[in-house]
Amino acid sequence: MKRRTFLERIGSILAVLGITEAEWLSLGNRYYQALAQPSPRKLALLIGINQYPKIPALSGCLTDVELQRELLIHRFGFQGSDILTLTEEQASREFIEAAFLEHLGKQAKPDDVVVFHFSGYGSRVKLETSPETMQNALVPANASSKSQDEKIVNYILEETLLLLLRSLPTNRVTAVLDTSYYAPTPVLGLKVRALPESVEAKLAAEELDFLQQLKTQKLTSTPIVLAATSNPKQSAREELFSGFSAGLFTYALTQYLWEFTPTTRIQVALSYVENSLSKLGSRQQPGNLENLSPKRREALNSPPSLVGKGAGGLGLPESIIGAEGAVTAIEEDGKTVQLWLAGLPPQVLLYYGVNSRFTLATTTEELVLRSRTGLTAKAQITQIEGANSLQVGQLVQEAVRVLARNINLIIALDTGLERIERVDATSAFAAFPHVSTVVAGEKPADYLFAKLQQTPSRYGLFSLGGELISNATGEAGEAVKLTVQKLAPKLSTLLAAKLWRLTENQGSSRLALKATLEIINNISPRVIMQRETVRTFKTETSIKKSLPTPIVPIGSRMQYRVENQSDRPVYLILLGLNNNHTAIAFYSWETPQEPNTADTKPLLQEVVIAPGETLTLPQRNTASEWVISGPASECEHQLIFSTAPFNGTLAALNTAKYSTDEQGPIGPLLNSLDVVQALLQDLHNASALKTEMNVTTADSHSLDVNHWASLSFSFQVL
């Protein structure tokens, strides 16, 4: 049904949305299964609101709607005519309610797929029926009632939405809510999708009446409800990316669904999404089930629809393949196509360079990237004689990633700084060769420089989510320039981490590799996390105990188990951030022929894994072991593989002066930026691309998915 047709038919009202974090428990793979498998019909209602009257505007909600729409059409086979979008003033409470009833309620049949999405503000409101408690609610475009009573609001209770979802005649219902309900104070200039609650606000009588009507209906569906945050005190954030803003959760979720063939259990999927959010500076935890009481968890597991076939881990049809995007248009010359590239990792998109290459998922055609604006790009077909096979909707997969060599660390200067403070900070940061500054909110950035809220006379470096970076603050009353100068070592480490994150390609690599992080305190290793290059395996591995942000106790003995299932030997480098954002690396020291003397310096050797072999790091036949030390922290590791030796990387590692005490398997990385720059050059050399494909060698690195893989692990130490 077209939107215009719907609006012409729109009558009274009735509908809404809402969510409880508990519904995550029912996900399993039903979300992916429902989206991908053939069905009588697939219906979607997508809602996004940036502009609110008398309320600060949001920026990314319309992009969220576009992200979901393109995903549903090109990745999961929805028809455009079956997707109804309500944006801006169209997304009033009345229109949302009518759309739900008309477009979903009246059209959906048993076994149909239904998807509902909401991006906008959330808040909390009291009900007259239970004035002692506040209720979560979504904020439609007409948040304020036209009633003379200014205290009346047109909010939509989350309870209402859940009842609406459950009233649908199909059990293949999914809701995605990129919103939150608690507005933090202060927010350090960040855009969060939550309005402060008002204890005086009253819910519109029509909404209360509708809620009572819904409670009398027969509820047959068990919907899947995906929330941007599971912790009620967390805020759903949006961020400025490369030419567009988007909700972090929507972007991370849709990117995951583009690139992976999702046959995993919910815990594994959440691990990927949360890992992506963490790299964007957010601590959002979508679907953290630890907050559920045992009684609530038991209740959710009891309905028959949550067990057996629906939640049994059945995979998608083999025809459903991962991709970085799709062809959305073919220009008149027949040589140029328009691409939608929402499948690229979000931290990579900003630096995705001209001359990057894609292959069509179902043919041998190659497309060369010529320009990009936001999520859309233009690419040229390399073999024109085969262009007749090109069609709109074809999926495209990454073949060659081109990254510029002169990538900077971008520091946003908080708008709360005085003008003279911003001038001094700009001047101080300009003294560093690979650091640039922007005004917060105007351009994409990596970190935020601002005053400490508790001590305004101190300056510090923050994540984009407002978290203070460890050991990155000045003293009380210290001048801006002096604080910035003290940040030099930290800035170098953070830039190195930014660069190694740009190598992540778990979704696109063609090297068949699998890495498992294990605790080996007991006889049998306990699996913490697992990552594998998904395009080289028929199915993703489902880890029963894999959870978002796994917790590793201090004192644990750890190891990585790495399997090389490719037909070539692969070389491995491990880099990471330890507690206090300190750079670390895995060191494979050569066994000295003679005892070390003052003149004998042990050297590093390549870590190489033969085809079909499995290697543990550190190797069990060595005397060294990897023990997790305190303090409590979040750790990040990047396992980077290549088909060629890391000659330059090892040379850079060997130049640092390490004491004998630091010659363990996991140790400090003293010259992190030099090492990562050498690593990128090694990956570039390993790709061995043809000259005509690599015309920008002097200015960029070109990485071939057949020659490199990069897997990311994040865990919490307690």
N, C-alpha and C positions, 0 to 999 in steps of 0.2 A: 504494500500500500504506500503510495507517495504521500509525502508530508502535506502537500497542498490538499489532497483528497481528504486526508484525516482532519485537517483544520476546518474544512468546509462541513464536515460531518459532526464536528465536536459539539457536544450537548452539555450536559451537566458535568459532573466531576467524578470523583471517587477513585483514589489509588494512593500510592506512595511507596516509599522505600524505608529501609532500616537495616540493622545488622547486629549480630552478636559474634564476637570473636570465636565463639565455640563452633560455629558452623564450619570452621576450617577443618575440624576433625573429620568431617564427612567427605573431604575432597578425594583422597585416594587418587586415581587417575580419572575419575568420572568427568572432571572438567574437560580434560583433553579428549577423552573418549567421546563425550557428547558433542564437542565442537567438530571433531574430525569424521565421525562415522556417518554414513548415509542415513537420512531420515526423511519422513514425509515432507518436513519443512523446517527451516531454521529462521527464527524470528529474533529481532534484536531491537531494543529501545535504548538509545544512547543519549545521555543528558550532560551538558556542560555549561557552566555559568561563570563568566569572568566579571561581568558588569552587574553590580548591585546598587540600587538607589540608596544613597546616604551611608554606604558601607565601602571601605577601601576595596578597590578592584583587585581581582586575581589576574593571573597572566597565562596560565597553562591549561585551563580547563577545556578550551576549544581544541587545543592540540591533542589532549587526551581522547576526545571524541574521534578525532581524525585517526589517531593511532589505533584505536579499537576498530573503527570502521574498515580501514585498510587491512588490518589483520584478519577480520572475519571474512572479508570478500576474497582476498588473494591467498590466504593461508588455509582457511577452513571452509571455503565454498559457499558462503552466504550469498544470496542474491541481493543486489543493491536495493531493489524494490521492497525487500522484506526487512530492511533496516530503517527504522524511523529515528531521526535525530531531533532533539529539542535543545536549542541553544539560546542563550541570553534571555530576552524578554519572553520568548516562547515557553521557557521552562518555568512557568508559574505553577503554583500548587494545583490550580484547577486543571491546567493543561497536562501536567505530569500524571495526575490521577486519571483523567479521561484517556490519555494515551495508553496507560497501562491496561485499562479495561477494554478499550476498543482494539488496540493493536495487538496486545498479548492475550488478554483474557478471552475475548470473543473469537480469536483466530486460532489459538493454540489447540492442538489435538493431542491425544495420547501418543507418546513417543516423539513428538516434535521437540526440537531444541529451542530453548529460550535463553537469551542473554540480556541482562539489564546492566547498565553502567551509569554511575553518577560521579561527576567531578564538580565540586563546589564547596561552599562552606558547610560546616557542621556546627552545632551548638548544643546547649542543654536548657531545658525548660521544666518548670514545675507544672504538674497537673492538679486541678482543683480536687480531683478524686483521691489523690495521694500527695498532699502538699509537703509531706516530710521528705520526699525524695525528688531528685532531679532526673529527668529522662533525656536520653540522647535523641537528637533530632537533626534532620537535614534541612538546609536553608534554601528554599526555592528563590526564583528571581524576584517575586513579589513578597519579600520577607515580611514587610510591614502590612498589616491589614488596612483596608480603606475605612475601617470603622473609625468613629470619632475617638474611640478609646485607644490612645497611642500605645498602651501596654499590650494590646492584642497582637500576636504574631501569627504568621501563616506557615509556621514550621510543619514539617512532616516527621512524625515520630518513627524511629527505627522499628518499633514494634509493629506499626502499621505496614511498613514495607514487607517485613518478614511474613506477616499474615497474608499479604497480597501474593507474595511469591509462593507460599504454601497452598494458596487457593487455586493455582493453575492446574489444569487437568493432566499435565505431563510431569514426569519425575526427572526430567533432564533440564533443570533450571539452574542458571548460574547468575549471581549478581556480583559486580565488582564495584566497590565503593572507595574512591580516592578522596577521603575526607577524614576529619577527626573532630573531636567534641570539646576538648579542653584547650583553651588558648593560654599559652605560657606567658609569663611576665618576668622579665622583658623578653623580647624575641630577637634582639640584636640586629634589627633591620631585615630579618628574614621573612619571607612570605609563607605563612602557615595557613592551612585551610581549617581554621577554627575561630569562631567568634566568642568573645567573653560571654559567659552566661549571665542572665539577668534574673535576679530573684523575684522581680516584680512582673516579669513578662507572663502573659496568659495565652494559652493556646486557643486558636480560633474554635468556636463551637462546632463549625462544620467538620473540622478534623476529628474532634472527639466523637461526634455522632457517627462518622464513618468508621472509626475504630470499633465502636460498639457493634456496628453492622457486620464488620469482618469477623468479629468474635463468634457470631452465630453461624458462619458458613462452615461447610464441610472442607476440611483441610487434608488434601491427599498427597501433596508434593513434599519432598524433602530437599529443599534447595541447597546449593553450594553458595556460600556467601564469603567472598574474598575481601578482606579489609586491609586498608593501608597500614594500620597499626593495630596491634593486639593489646598493647599496654595502654590503658585508658589515659595515662598521663603523657603519652607521647603525642607528637603533632605530625600530621601529614604535611609534608613540605612539597613545594614546587621549586624548580630551579631553571635558571637561564642557561640554555645550551648554545649550540652553534646556530644562531639565527632564529631561535624559537625558545619558548618556555614550555615546560610540561610538568605534570605531577611525577615525582620520583617513582612512586609505586607503579603507576600505569606504564611509564616508560620501561622500567625494569621488568615488569611482568610481560608486557607485549614483546619486548626484545627477546626474552627467554623463549617465548612461544614461537617466535619466528625462527630462531636459530637451532633449536633443539628438536629432536623427535621425542616428545615427552611421554615416555612410558613408565616414568618413575612414580614412587609413592610421594605423598605430599611433603614429607620431611625433606626429601632430596630436592624437590623443586624449590621449597622455601630456602634451602641452603644456598642455592644459586641466586635467587632474587635478593636475599638479604646481603649476600656477598657483594652484589652489584651496588646495592644501596650504600654499603659501607665505603666503597671506593668513591662514591659521590659525596662523601662527607656527612652521611646521614646515619643515625643509629635507629632508624625505624625498624621495628621488628614485626613484619606482617605475619600474623598467625602464630604468635607465641603461645603455645598451648599450656605452658607451665602455670599460667595464671588461672586455669580452670580448677575448680574444686573437684575432688574425686567423685562426689555425688553428681555434679553436672556432667562430668565426662562419661560416667556410667549411663546417665540418661540419654546422652547423645548416641551412644553405641547400641542402645537397645532396639531402635526401630529396625525391622527386617530390611528396609531399603538400604541400610548402611552396611550390610554384611553380604557375603557371597559375591555374586557376579558383579554387582555395581561397584564394589570397593575392593575387588579381588586382585587388582594389579594387572588387568588385561591391557595389552598394548594397542597402539594405533595400527591401522592397516599399513602394510609395508609401503604403499604408494605415497604415504604422507612423509615427506622428506623435509629436513631443515634447510633454511635458506637465510641469506642476509637481506633479501628484499625481493621485489617483483618488478616486471615491466608494466608500467601504467599507461604508456602512450608510445606510438611510433610516428615519427614526423614524416612529412610528405616526401622528403628525399629518400626515404626507405633505408637510410644509412645511420640515422640517429634515433635513439630511444630515450624515453624518460623513465627513470627508476625511482622507486620508493625504497629507502635504505634503513628502515627501522629495525632491521635485524642485526645491525652492527653494534658491538658493545658501546654503551653511551660514552665511556671515557675515551674511546677510539675515534668516534665520529668527527670531533672537532678538528682532528689532525689527519683525517683521511685524505690523501693527496691525489692530485691529478696524475693520470697514467696508472692508477690502481686498476686491476683487472678482475673481471667476473666471468664465470662460465654459466651458460644456461643449464638448468638442472636436468633437462631432458634431451639436450642436443650437445654438439661439440662446439657450438658458436662461442666466440669470446667477445666481450664488450670491454672497451677501454674508457675509463672515466675521463671526461673532458671538463666538467664543471660541476659544482655542487652548491646548492643553497638550502641550508637546513637539512631536512630529511629527503629532499628531492635532488636528483642529479641527472645530468645528461651524459650519455655514453655513446661511443661510436662502435659500430659493428666492424670487426676485423676482416671477416670473410663475406663480402657482399653477395657472392653467388649463392650462399646458403640463407640469405635473409628472408626468403619466402617462408621459411619454417618459423620465423619469429612471430609471436602472437602476444597481444596484451594479456596480462595475467600470468605469463610464464615466470617461474621462480628463478632467481639468480643467486649464485653461490660465489663466495670470495675465492679468487685464485692467486692474486698478487696484492699485497698491501704496501702502499708507498707512504712513508713517513718522512717529514722534513727533518733535516739534521739540526736545525736551529730552533728547537722547541724550548720555550721559556717556562719558568714557573710564574704563574700569574697571581699576584696578591691584590685582593680587593680592599680598598680603603673605606672603612665604615663611614657612612654619612653622619654619624654622631661625632666625628672628629671635627674640631674647629678648622677653619680654612688654613691657618698658619701651620697646624699640625699635619694636615694633608700635604702641604707644600714641603715641609721638612721630611715627611715619610717618603714622598715621591723622590726627593733628592737623594735620600739615604739608600733606598732600594736600587736606584739607578746606578749605584757604584758597583753592584754585582753584575757580572757579565751575562747571566742567563735568567735574570729576574725582571719582570715588568709589572707595572701597577695599573689598575683601573678603578673607577668609582664603583662601589658596591651597587649591584642591581642594574648597571648599564651594559656590562659585557660579561661573558663567562669568566670564571676565576677558579682557582684551586684552593685558596685559603683566604681568610679575612684578618686584616690587621685592625684592632679596635682597642678601646679602653676596657679595662676590667670593670664589670658592673659593680662589684663589691668595693673596689678601690679605684675610683676614677682617675687617680693620679698615676696609675700604672698602665702600661701598654702591653699587649700580648698578641700572639698569633693564634687564631681559632680555625677550626674546621668550618666548612660552610654550614654545618648543622649547629654551630654555636658552641662546640666543645673546645675547651682550651687545650692547645697542644702542650704536651709535657716539656718542661724546661725551655719554654719559649716566651717568657715574660721578663719585663724589666723591673727595676726596683721602684718603690714609691717615690714620686717626684723626679724620676730620671727623665732626661730629655728624650724626645722621640728618636733623634739620630743615634744616640748612644744605645738605646734599646735595639734598634734595627741592626746596628753593627754587631751586637752580640749574637744576632740570629744567624750569622754567616754559616757555621757548621750545620745548623738545623736546615737552612734553606737548601744547601747542597744535598743533604740526605733526602729531603722531600722531593726535590727535582729528580733525583735518581729513581725514587719509588714511582713517580709519575711516568718516567720513561719505561721502566720495566712493565708497568701495567698496560702500556700501549702494545705490548707484544701478545697479550692474551688472545688466544684463538682456539679455545677448546671446541667451539662449535664448528669451525671451518677447517681445522688441520686435517691433512690426509695421512698423517703418520698414526699408525694404530698403537696407541699408548694408554696405559692405565696406571694410576698412582693411588696408593691407599695410605692414609696416615693412621698409625696404630700405636696404642699404648702396650708396652711389653713387660709390665710389672709382674704379670702372672705367667703361668706356663703357656697358655693360649693367648696370642695377641688379640687385643680388643680394638675393633675398627672404630675410628672416629669420623673420618670423612673419606670419600672416594671421588676421584675425578677421572674422566676418560674422554678421549677424542671421539665424539659421538658419531661422526660421519664415517668412521671406520669400523663401527660395531653395529650389528643389527638391532640391538636393544641396549638401552642404558641399564646399568647395574642398579638394582634396588638394594640399598643398605638398610636393614631393619632398624638399626639404632642411629642412623645418620640424622642429625637434627640441625636446625639453623644455629649458627655460632656455637659449635660444640664447646663444652667446658672440659679443660684438662687440669687436673689437680697439680699444684706445685709439688715437685719431687718426682713426677712421673718419668719413667724411662720411655723414650719415644723412638720410632723409626718410620721411615717411608719404605713401602714395598712397591717397586716400579716394575711393570711388565712391558716388555717390548714385543708386541705382536706383529710388527712390521717385518719386511724382508730385508732390512738394512740395519747395520749397527747405528745406534744413536748415542750422542754425547749429551751430558746433563750438567747444568749449572743451577744451583739453588740460591736465590737471594730473598731477602725479606726485611720486615720491620719487627723489631722486638719491643719490649716494654720501653716507654719513654721515647717512642719513635726513633730508636737506635737502629741503624742499618746492620744487618747480619748476613752471613753467607755460610754455605757448607764448604768445608775445606777437606780435600782428600790429599793428605800429606804423604809424600813418598816415604817408604820405609828406608831409613839410612843404612848404608852398607857398614858404616862404622859409627860408634857412639859420637853424638854431637860434641863439637868443641866450639870454642868462641869463634873460630873461623869457618865453621861449617853451618850453613843455613839450609834447613830442609826446604825442599821445593814441592810445589803442588803438581799432582798428576791428573790427567783426564779421567773423568768418570764415564766409562763407556759400557753400553749394554748391548750384547750381541743379539741378533735376531732370534726370537723365540725364548729369550732368557728372562729371568726375573732377578732383580738385584735389590738388596736392602741397604738403606742409608741410615746410619753407618753400617758397614758390613759386620756381621756377627763374628767373623773370624779375626777381628781386630781388637786391640785392647781398649780403644776409645769407645765411649758411649755418649748418647745424647740424653741429658737429664734436664727437665724443665725447672728453671730456678725462678724465684720471686723477683720483684713483687708482682702482685696481681696485675694483669695487663691484657690487652688484645694483641694478638700476633698475626702477622700476615706473611705468607710464603709464596713465592712464585717459582715453580719448577719449569725451567726453560730447556727445551731439547732441540738438537740440531743434527743433521746428517753429516756434518763436517766438524772437525775438532775446534774447540774454543781457544785457538792459539793466542789471539790478542787478549782475550779475557783473562786467561791464566797469567799472561805476562803482566797485565795490570795488577792482578791479585798478588803476584810475587814481588812487586815493587814496594809494597807496604812493609813496614818493620813491625813484626809481631813478636811479642815476648814468648818465651817458652810456655808460660802459663796459658797463653791464648791459643795454643796449637791443639785445640779440640775439634770435634767434627762440626759443631756449630759455634761460630765465634764472631766477634765484631768485624764489620766491614769498614775499614778506615778511609779508603778512597773510593767511596761508593759511586760518585759521578763518573770518575775515570773508568771504573769497571763497567758500568752500564753502557757508556758510550762505546767502549771496546766490544762489548757483547752485541750491540746493534750492528756494528761493522762486521763481526763474525757471522751473524745471521744473514746479513746482506751478501757476504762472500759465499756462504753456503748455498744460497739460492741459485747462483750461477745462471742468471737470466741472460737471454740473448741481448745483444747490443741494441737492437731496435726497440726492445721492450724497456730498456733501461737508459733512456736518453737523459735522465736528470740525475745521473750518478753523483755528480759533485755536490748536489744540493739535497739529496734525499737518500734514504735507505729503501730498498725494494726487497720484500720478503715473500717467498713462494710458499704456499700452504703445503706443498709436497715435501718441503725440506725443514720445516720448523713446527714446533708445538709449544704452547705455553699454558700451564694449568695453575689456577689460583686456589690457595687454601687460606682460610681465616679461622682462628679459634681463640677462645678466651681462657686465660690462665687464672685460676683461683686457688 
